[in-house]
Amino acid sequence: MYLVQVIPIISVKTLGNLSYFTSLPVNLGDIVEVSINKRKVFAIVVGKVGVGESKLEIRNQDFSLKKINSIAIPGAIPTNIIEVINQAATLVGTNLATLFD
């Protein structure tokens, strides 16, 4: 089981990444189908950690995690590009979603 951070491809009023859980074999750069406000939309996987590593973080959230529906396009964006954009976001001091706009 994994805790996955995604960035929606469509415009959504969020301040950053959205978190979902899945048991599917997702990788960085995959395009997945997720539910946002009862709509199914596509999103890019930008982070993935095992649930065992983030149990405390999951318990402290004030909302429930939703499940990823399916993997739409595996390997749509190369992993190294996602990692470079993530490092750029850290250096600029912004979230990763801002750089994808």
Summary of the structure (lengths in Angstrom):
residues: 101
radius of gyration: 13.0
end to end distance: 29.2
largest distance: 34.8
contacts: 278
relative contact order: 0.26
helix: 28%
strand: 36%
